[in-house]
């Protein structure tokens, strides 16, 4: 039964994406055509058009899959153990110190190799 529903949804997906394209195309055309209208009204109209386009796109198979992915990502984000402020500060300081030490070592190596090359070349 699910395969039949998916197939039927798949046939209508093309129509839904066409509707989304018409909505977005109409919004762009309207924004250009009505350039003399104040920006606030055009921004509201574009926001409404974008919301309508997203609502239609969310009804497609790809839209449903994207929404499911977003929900799964949100639940995974809740499982993350974020570092405390002290841990973040200490880690940042360690990275800064290592970068400074490595930059000094590389600068010294570059200077030495440059001096050595100038001595060998003459």
RAVENWO-V324797 format. One record per run of one state. SS is the DSSP state (H for helix, E for strand, - for the rest). FROM is the first residue (numbers start at 1). TO is the last residue. If there is no record, write none. Layout:
BEGIN
SS/FROM/TO, SS/FROM/TO
END
This chain:
BEGIN
-/1/1, H/2/33, -/34/38, H/39/57, -/58/60, H/61/79, -/80/84, H/85/121, -/122/122
END
